[in-house]
Amino acid sequence: MNTVSEPIPSGSDQRASRPPTGAQAVAQVIAGQERPIVLGIPGGYTMRIYDALFPLRDRVDTHLVRQESIATVMAEAHGRLTGRPAFVIAQGAWVLGNAGIGVMEAHLGASPVVLLIDATDGGAYSHLGPYQAGFGGYGAYDLPAAMSAITKRTFVAGDPTQALQMTQLAIKHATSGEPGPVAVIFHGRSLFERLDPAVQPPTYPDRSYASPAAPVAPDAQIDSAVDLLRASSRPVIVSGNGVRLARAEEQLLAFARAIGAPVATTPAGKGTFPEADALAVGVIGSFGHDTANTVVGDADLVIAVGTKLGATDTANAHPALINARRQKIMHLDVEPLNLSWTYPADVMVLGDAADTLIRLRHSAARRTTDGARRVAAARAEHGYFDRPFSSKPGSLSARDVVRVLSEELADEAVVTCDAGENRLFVLRDFQAKPGGTVLQPNGGGGMAYAIPAAIAAAVDFPGRPTVAVCGDGGFSMSLHSLVSAVELGVSLTVVVLDNNVLGWVYNGQRGRVIASELESLDYTAVASAIGAFARSVDTLDAARKEIRDARGRSGVSVVVARTTKDDRYQDIMSALNPHDVYAVPED
């Protein structure tokens, strides 16, 4: 990452020869980054940073959102899509109180984010219980302790030099190794006062603190990986979210074709490999495709790329899927702690996924067509994105709507979804295309993720179709996000699967329904009042028409699909789950 040039005082009443305030130095750090973006709401002492950004607004894209949670989810999605951290600037109390969803998702899902927040400490009165004080002690909440629980790292800046240097270090920590969210919490004096080189450590605002772009795997590890690959007869690749973070989708495709290996993805990795390719088998796991689970389970070598192979990915380490006693495992990751974390790997390769895949492809000197044959056989046995439509008059299937979305969207589309059954329908029925991607809250699994994530995609890639998929429960939690989408002037489509229940909860209650049914609301009227173009549909043909029409429309479009309750998560559980562990126990 680039760092800042020599700070220039930002206030119109400041002389150029005077040292900058901490807030001015922080603003200059932000302005020195590659295509910097700021998301948030001014408040508390962070208003000083916003003021310092005013003369830099031609260098920094600053977006006001309607609530702090929108900022953190947008930042998480931005980090995942671009590899660059966005800067969330807001009052610390409400980043903690309102915006944990995006911070936790970034932490568990490895997205680079920088949080610049204050604790509104009250200065000399901090020990006397001032309003909103957050540095711990009697009469205050403990913001550093709370943020440390959900971030990769948390810094506390006590003076202006620390404000500058800790912002530089936050960028470094957020983007080095496995990415993640890093917070800088500012004492008031660290922003108000000026740097004092006579008593504070030297600063290097014109030099870079950045780590190398990514570690490069040693040749010995590449050689070991090639030896293991050449010894295998049925290799398979499992692609995770780390492939997306490394921008390694093209390298993965080239590697898979070079060695003729089938490719499955984890749920978080969906979209990193085109699912219509002859080597694609879909998503693994409890709600994955039986095609993927079968081919991975039959492999003699599992090549895990950019994935932790977590318990959720592997159906709680189901031995029919991955088993280190009967299969060899090659594990590629940028974070050493992820290698051989959940399974003992026979070969570990620590390095950037794109570079590693290129070197493996060039070194393997091996090609087989067996992978395509294995994929075709598995598809013939289990089916693959060929579920017949089930909608009929008066009964619109949510899964059918997702399939129509898959058929109608351009290849390069970005699709985001919420937690809940809508996410499962997207995993199973939306077929990822070349150049497109799918984002979901796979780390923390929070509702109200889809729309702010889609806003980030629309801001980052204004020429690509962007669609958010959510249920009526998630949509209700996202109305302030819809307001922000309209105000920011982005073009995106929201597809609401409206069946008047919290689907996963409702279907897991086995008829003992409590606290899972929602009132029927006119979401079309609500969206229209906000300023979106909104239509309600209850047939598959109408859904197809509205999705198709939305492609050519600028601004925000909302398609409310009034769907049946007949689609249940139990119906798409893979064969690895003979028992529904998600439902309440039967009497």
C-alpha positions in Angstrom: 0.0 0.0 0.0 1.1 3.6 -0.6 1.5 5.8 2.4 1.2 9.5 2.7 3.4 12.3 1.5 4.4 15.0 3.9 1.3 16.2 5.7 -0.1 19.6 4.7 -2.2 21.3 7.4 -5.8 21.2 6.3 -7.4 24.1 8.1 -7.6 27.4 6.2 -6.4 29.3 9.2 -3.2 27.1 9.6 0.2 28.2 8.4 2.0 25.7 6.2 5.0 25.7 8.5 3.0 24.5 11.5 2.9 20.8 12.3 -0.4 19.2 11.5 -2.9 18.1 14.1 -3.4 14.4 14.7 -6.6 14.6 12.7 -4.9 16.3 9.8 -2.1 13.7 9.8 -4.7 10.9 9.8 -6.5 12.5 6.9 -3.3 12.7 4.9 -2.6 9.0 5.5 -6.0 8.2 4.1 -5.5 10.5 1.1 -2.2 8.8 0.3 -3.7 5.4 -0.3 -4.7 3.8 -3.6 -8.2 5.0 -4.5 -9.2 5.6 -0.8 -12.8 5.4 0.3 -14.3 6.6 3.5 -17.6 5.2 4.9 -19.4 6.3 8.0 -21.2 9.0 10.0 -19.4 11.9 11.6 -19.7 11.9 15.4 -17.8 12.5 18.6 -14.2 13.4 18.1 -14.1 11.8 14.6 -15.7 15.0 13.4 -12.1 16.4 13.4 -11.0 13.8 10.9 -13.9 14.6 8.6 -13.1 18.3 8.9 -9.5 17.5 7.9 -10.8 15.5 4.9 -12.7 18.5 3.6 -9.8 20.0 1.6 -8.8 16.5 0.4 -12.2 15.6 -1.0 -10.9 15.5 -4.6 -8.6 12.7 -3.5 -10.8 10.7 -1.1 -14.3 9.3 -1.9 -16.4 9.9 1.2 -19.8 8.4 1.6 -22.3 9.2 4.3 -24.6 6.2 5.2 -27.7 6.0 7.2 -26.3 3.8 10.0 -22.9 2.5 11.0 -23.7 -1.1 10.2 -24.1 -0.1 6.5 -20.6 1.3 6.6 -18.9 -1.8 8.1 -20.7 -4.2 5.8 -19.8 -2.1 2.8 -16.2 -2.0 4.0 -16.2 -5.8 4.4 -17.5 -6.3 0.9 -15.2 -3.7 -0.5 -12.2 -5.4 1.0 -13.3 -8.8 -0.3 -13.9 -7.5 -3.8 -10.8 -5.3 -4.2 -8.2 -6.4 -1.6 -8.0 -2.8 -0.4 -9.2 -1.6 3.0 -12.0 1.0 3.2 -11.9 3.4 6.1 -14.9 3.4 8.4 -14.9 6.6 10.4 -17.6 7.1 13.1 -18.1 7.5 16.8 -16.8 4.4 18.5 -19.9 3.9 20.7 -22.0 3.3 17.7 -19.6 1.3 15.6 -19.7 -1.0 18.6 -23.4 -0.7 19.3 -24.7 -0.7 15.8 -22.1 -2.0 13.4 -20.7 -5.3 14.8 -22.1 -7.3 11.8 -19.6 -6.0 9.3 -16.6 -6.0 11.7 -17.3 -9.6 12.9 -17.8 -10.7 9.3 -14.5 -9.1 8.2 -12.7 -10.8 11.2 -14.1 -14.2 10.5 -14.1 -13.9 6.8 -10.7 -12.3 6.4 -11.5 -8.9 4.7 -9.2 -5.9 5.1 -11.0 -3.0 6.9 -9.6 0.0 8.8 -11.8 1.4 11.6 -11.0 4.9 12.8 -13.1 5.5 15.8 -13.0 7.5 19.1 -14.0 6.7 22.6 -15.3 10.2 23.4 -13.2 10.1 26.5 -14.0 13.5 28.1 -10.4 14.6 28.5 -9.6 15.8 32.0 -13.1 14.7 33.1 -12.8 11.1 31.9 -12.8 9.8 35.4 -16.0 11.6 36.4 -18.5 9.7 34.3 -18.9 11.9 31.2 -21.5 11.1 28.6 -20.6 8.3 26.1 -17.1 7.8 27.6 -15.6 4.5 26.4 -12.1 3.9 27.9 -13.2 1.7 30.7 -13.2 2.5 34.4 -16.1 3.2 36.6 -18.9 4.9 34.8 -17.6 4.1 31.3 -17.7 1.2 28.9 -14.5 -0.4 27.6 -14.3 0.2 23.9 -10.8 -1.2 23.4 -11.7 -4.5 25.1 -14.8 -4.8 23.1 -13.2 -4.1 19.7 -10.3 -6.4 20.5 -12.8 -9.2 20.7 -13.9 -8.8 17.1 -10.9 -7.3 15.2 -7.6 -8.7 14.1 -5.9 -5.9 16.0 -6.9 -2.8 18.0 -4.6 0.2 18.6 -5.2 3.0 21.1 -3.8 6.4 20.1 -2.9 8.7 23.0 -1.1 11.5 21.2 -1.0 13.0 17.6 2.1 11.0 16.6 0.4 7.8 17.6 -2.7 8.9 15.7 -0.5 9.2 12.5 1.6 6.1 13.0 -1.1 3.8 14.3 -3.3 4.7 11.2 -0.3 3.7 9.1 0.2 0.5 11.1 -3.5 -0.3 10.9 -3.3 -0.4 7.1 -0.3 -2.7 7.4 -1.9 -5.1 9.8 -5.2 -5.1 7.9 -3.6 -6.2 4.7 -0.7 -8.4 5.8 -0.9 -12.2 6.0 -4.5 -13.2 6.4 -6.4 -9.9 6.1 -8.8 -8.6 8.7 -10.4 -5.6 10.4 -8.1 -3.3 12.4 -9.3 -0.6 14.7 -7.6 2.6 15.8 -9.3 4.2 18.9 -8.4 7.8 19.4 -8.1 9.7 22.6 -9.4 13.3 22.0 -6.0 14.9 22.4 -4.5 12.6 19.7 -6.7 14.3 17.2 -7.0 17.8 18.6 -3.3 18.5 19.3 -0.4 19.0 16.9 2.5 16.6 16.3 5.4 17.7 18.5 8.7 16.2 17.1 10.6 17.6 20.1 9.0 15.2 22.5 7.3 12.5 20.4 8.8 9.8 18.2 10.0 10.6 14.7 7.4 10.2 12.0 7.9 9.1 8.4 4.7 10.2 6.6 6.4 10.0 3.2 7.6 6.4 3.7 5.8 3.1 3.4 5.2 0.9 6.4 3.6 -1.7 4.2 4.5 -5.4 4.3 5.4 -7.2 1.0 2.3 -7.6 -1.2 2.1 -11.3 -0.3 4.5 -14.1 0.8 6.0 -16.1 -2.0 6.2 -19.9 -1.4 9.7 -21.4 -1.3 10.7 -23.5 -4.2 11.1 -26.6 -1.9 7.4 -26.4 -1.1 6.4 -26.1 -4.7 8.6 -29.1 -5.6 6.9 -31.1 -2.8 3.5 -30.1 -4.1 4.4 -31.1 -7.6 5.7 -34.5 -6.5 2.4 -35.2 -4.6 0.4 -34.1 -7.6 2.2 -36.4 -10.0 1.7 -39.3 -7.6 -2.1 -38.9 -7.6 -4.6 -40.4 -10.0 -7.8 -38.6 -8.9 -6.9 -35.1 -7.7 -9.6 -32.6 -6.8 -9.4 -28.9 -6.0 -11.4 -27.2 -3.2 -11.4 -23.4 -3.7 -12.2 -21.1 -0.8 -12.6 -17.4 -0.2 -8.9 -16.9 -0.2 -8.8 -17.4 -3.9 -11.1 -14.3 -4.2 -9.0 -12.3 -1.8 -5.9 -13.2 -3.8 -7.6 -12.2 -7.1 -6.6 -15.7 -8.3 -9.7 -16.9 -10.1 -8.0 -16.9 -13.6 -5.0 -18.7 -12.2 -7.2 -21.3 -10.6 -9.1 -21.9 -13.8 -5.8 -22.3 -15.8 -4.3 -24.6 -13.2 -7.4 -26.9 -13.0 -7.5 -27.2 -16.8 -3.8 -27.9 -17.0 -4.0 -30.8 -14.6 -7.5 -31.9 -15.5 -8.7 -31.7 -11.9 -12.4 -31.2 -10.9 -13.0 -28.0 -8.8 -15.4 -27.7 -5.9 -15.8 -24.6 -3.8 -16.6 -24.0 -0.2 -19.7 -21.9 0.5 -17.5 -18.8 1.0 -15.6 -19.7 -2.2 -18.7 -19.8 -4.4 -18.0 -17.6 -7.4 -14.3 -18.3 -7.5 -14.7 -20.9 -10.2 -17.3 -20.8 -13.1 -19.9 -23.5 -12.2 -20.7 -24.2 -15.9 -17.2 -25.3 -16.7 -16.7 -28.9 -17.5 -14.5 -29.3 -14.4 -16.9 -27.7 -12.0 -18.8 -29.8 -9.4 -20.4 -27.0 -7.3 -20.3 -26.4 -3.6 -19.3 -28.9 -0.9 -20.8 -29.4 2.6 -24.1 -29.9 4.3 -26.0 -27.8 1.9 -23.8 -28.3 -1.1 -24.2 -30.3 -4.2 -24.0 -34.1 -4.0 -22.0 -33.8 -7.2 -19.3 -31.9 -5.3 -19.4 -34.1 -2.2 -19.1 -37.3 -4.3 -16.2 -36.2 -6.4 -14.3 -34.7 -3.4 -15.0 -37.8 -1.4 -13.7 -40.1 -4.2 -10.5 -38.1 -4.7 -7.1 -39.5 -3.7 -5.6 -36.0 -3.4 -7.5 -32.9 -2.1 -5.8 -29.6 -3.1 -7.3 -27.0 -0.7 -6.7 -23.5 -2.0 -7.4 -20.4 0.2 -9.7 -22.3 2.6 -9.5 -23.3 6.2 -11.6 -26.4 5.5 -13.7 -25.4 8.5 -16.3 -27.7 10.1 -19.2 -25.9 8.4 -17.4 -26.4 5.0 -16.9 -30.1 5.5 -20.2 -31.1 7.1 -18.5 -31.3 10.5 -15.5 -33.1 9.2 -17.6 -35.9 7.6 -15.3 -38.8 6.8 -17.0 -39.5 3.5 -16.0 -36.0 2.3 -12.5 -35.5 3.4 -10.5 -38.0 5.4 -6.8 -37.6 6.0 -6.4 -41.3 6.6 -7.5 -42.3 3.1 -6.7 -39.2 1.2 -3.6 -37.0 0.7 -4.1 -33.3 1.4 -2.2 -30.4 -0.2 -3.0 -27.1 1.5 -2.2 -23.7 0.0 -2.8 -20.6 2.1 -1.3 -17.2 2.9 -1.7 -17.6 6.7 0.6 -20.2 8.3 -1.9 -20.9 11.2 -4.5 -22.0 8.6 -2.3 -24.6 7.1 -3.0 -28.1 8.7 -5.5 -26.4 11.1 -8.5 -28.7 10.7 -6.8 -31.6 8.8 -3.1 -32.7 8.9 -1.8 -31.8 5.4 0.8 -33.9 3.6 2.2 -30.9 1.9 1.7 -27.3 3.0 2.4 -24.3 0.7 2.6 -20.9 2.3 2.2 -18.2 -0.2 0.1 -16.0 -2.4 -2.5 -18.2 -4.2 -2.1 -16.6 -7.6 1.7 -16.9 -7.6 1.5 -20.4 -6.2 -1.0 -21.7 -8.8 1.0 -20.2 -11.7 4.2 -22.0 -10.5 2.4 -25.3 -9.9 0.9 -25.2 -13.3 4.2 -24.5 -15.0 6.0 -27.2 -12.9 3.5 -30.0 -12.9 4.1 -30.9 -16.6 1.1 -33.2 -16.3 -2.3 -33.3 -18.0 -5.2 -35.7 -17.7 -8.7 -35.7 -19.1 -9.9 -38.0 -16.4 -11.3 -35.0 -14.3 -13.9 -34.1 -16.9 -15.0 -37.7 -17.1 -15.4 -37.9 -13.3 -17.4 -34.7 -13.3 -19.7 -35.8 -16.1 -20.3 -39.1 -14.3 -21.2 -37.4 -11.0 -23.5 -34.9 -12.8 -25.3 -37.8 -14.5 -25.8 -39.6 -11.2 -26.7 -36.7 -8.9 -27.9 -33.9 -11.2 -26.3 -30.5 -11.4 -28.2 -27.2 -11.5 -31.0 -29.0 -13.4 -33.8 -29.0 -10.7 -37.1 -28.7 -12.6 -39.2 -25.6 -11.9 -41.9 -26.3 -9.3 -43.9 -23.1 -9.3 -47.6 -23.3 -10.2 -50.5 -20.8 -10.1 -50.8 -19.4 -6.6 -47.5 -21.0 -5.5 -44.3 -19.2 -6.5 -41.1 -21.1 -5.5 -38.2 -19.0 -4.1 -35.8 -21.5 -5.5 -37.3 -21.0 -8.9 -36.9 -17.2 -8.6 -33.2 -17.8 -7.8 -32.8 -20.0 -10.8 -34.4 -17.4 -13.0 -32.0 -14.9 -11.6 -29.1 -17.2 -12.6 -30.5 -17.5 -16.1 -31.1 -13.8 -16.6 -28.0 -12.1 -15.2 -24.9 -11.4 -17.2 -21.8 -13.4 -16.6 -20.0 -10.6 -14.7 -22.8 -10.0 -12.2 -22.1 -9.6 -8.5 -24.7 -11.3 -6.4 -25.0 -10.9 -2.6 -27.2 -12.6 -0.2 -28.3 -12.6 3.5 -28.1 -15.3 6.1 -31.0 -17.8 6.2 -32.7 -20.0 3.6 -32.2 -17.4 0.8 -28.5 -18.0 1.1 -29.0 -21.8 0.8 -31.1 -21.3 -2.3 -28.4 -19.1 -3.9 -25.7 -21.7 -3.0 -27.7 -24.5 -4.6 -29.6 -22.9 -7.5 -27.6 -19.9 -8.6 -24.9 -21.0 -11.1 -21.8 -18.8 -10.8 -20.6 -17.5 -14.2 -17.1 -16.6 -15.6 -16.2 -13.2 -14.3 -19.0 -13.0 -11.8 -19.0 -13.6 -8.1 -21.2 -14.3 -5.1 -20.8 -12.7 -1.7 -22.5 -14.0 1.4 -22.1 -13.6 5.2 -20.2 -16.9 5.6 -18.2 -15.9 8.7 -20.7 -14.4 11.1 -23.8 -15.2 9.1 -25.8 -12.0 9.9 -29.0 -10.9 8.3 -29.1 -7.5 6.7 -25.8 -8.1 4.9 -27.0 -8.4 1.3 -28.0 -4.8 0.5 -25.0 -2.9 2.0 -22.7 -5.5 0.4 -24.4 -4.9 -2.9 -24.0 -1.1 -2.5 -20.3 -1.6 -2.1 -20.1 -3.7 -5.2 -22.1 -1.1 -7.1 -19.7 1.7 -5.9 -16.6 -0.3 -6.7 -17.8 -1.7 -10.1 -20.5 0.6 -11.5 -20.5 -1.1 -14.8 -21.3 -4.6 -13.5 -24.9 -5.8 -12.7 -25.3 -6.1 -9.0 -28.2 -7.9 -7.2 -28.9 -8.4 -3.5 -31.1 -11.4 -2.6 -32.8 -11.5 0.8 -35.8 -12.7 2.6 -38.5 -10.4 4.0 -36.9 -10.7 7.4 -33.6 -9.5 6.2 -35.2 -6.9 4.0 -37.0 -5.4 7.0 -33.6 -5.1 8.8 -32.2 -3.3 5.7 -34.5 -0.5 5.0 -31.9 2.1 6.1 -29.5 0.4 3.6 -32.1 0.9 0.9 -32.2 4.6 1.8 -28.5 4.8 1.5 -28.5 3.0 -1.8 -30.9 5.5 -3.2 -29.0 8.5 -1.8 -25.7 7.3 -3.1 -27.1 7.0 -6.6 -26.0 3.5 -7.3 -27.6 1.1 -9.7 -28.6 -2.3 -8.2 -31.5 -4.7 -7.9 -32.9 -6.1 -4.7 -34.8 -9.4 -4.9 -36.9 -10.0 -1.8 -38.2 -13.6 -1.2 -41.3 -12.7 0.8 -43.0 -15.6 2.5 -43.9 -14.0 5.8 -41.7 -16.2 8.0 -38.1 -16.5 9.2 -37.7 -19.5 7.0 -34.9 -21.4 8.6 -36.4 -20.9 12.1 -39.9 -21.7 11.0 -39.0 -24.9 9.2 -36.8 -26.0 12.0 -39.6 -25.8 14.6 -41.3 -28.9 13.3 -44.8 -27.4 13.6 -44.2 -25.9 17.1 -44.2 -22.4 15.7 -43.2 -19.6 18.0 -41.6 -16.2 17.2 -41.0 -17.0 13.5 -44.0 -15.7 11.6 -44.0 -12.2 10.2 -46.9 -9.8 9.4 -47.6 -9.3 5.7 -46.4 -5.8 4.7 -46.5 -3.9 1.5 -42.7 -3.8 0.8 -43.3 -2.4 -2.6 -44.9 0.7 -1.2 -42.2 1.1 1.3 -39.4 0.8 -1.3 -41.3 3.2 -3.6 -41.6 5.7 -0.8 -37.8 5.5 -0.3 -37.2 6.3 -4.0 -36.6 2.9 -5.5 -38.5 1.5 -8.5 -40.5 -1.4 -7.0 -42.7 -4.1 -8.3 -44.4 -7.1 -6.6 -44.7 -10.5 -8.4 -46.4 -13.8 -7.6 -45.7 -15.8 -10.8 -42.5 -17.0 -12.3 -43.1 -15.3 -15.6 -43.7 -12.0 -13.8 -40.5 -12.5 -11.8 -38.5 -13.2 -14.9 -39.9 -10.0 -16.6 -39.1 -7.8 -13.7 -35.6 -9.1 -13.2 -35.0 -8.7 -16.9 -36.4 -5.2 -17.0 -34.3 -4.2 -14.0 -31.1 -5.0 -15.9 -31.6 -1.9 -18.1 -32.8 0.4 -15.5 -30.6 2.9 -13.6 -31.0 3.5 -9.9 -32.4 1.0 -7.3 -34.9 -1.6 -8.4 -36.8 -3.8 -5.9 -38.6 -7.0 -7.0 -40.7 -8.4 -4.2 -41.4 -12.1 -5.0 -44.4 -13.3 -2.9 -43.2 -16.9 -2.5 -44.6 -20.0 -0.9 -43.5 -21.5 2.4 -43.0 -24.9 0.6 -39.3 -24.4 0.0 -37.5 -25.7 3.1 -33.9 -26.0 4.0 -34.4 -29.7 4.8 -35.1 -30.3 1.1 -31.7 -29.2 0.0 -29.6 -30.8 2.7 -27.0 -33.0 1.1 -26.7 -36.7 1.5 -23.9 -36.1 4.1 -26.7 -35.0 6.5 -29.1 -37.9 7.1 -30.4 -36.1 10.2 -31.5 -32.5 10.6 -29.2 -31.2 13.3 -30.6 -27.7 12.8 -34.1 -28.4 13.9 -35.5 -28.4 17.4 -35.5 -32.0 18.9 -38.6 -34.0 18.6 -40.4 -35.1 21.7 
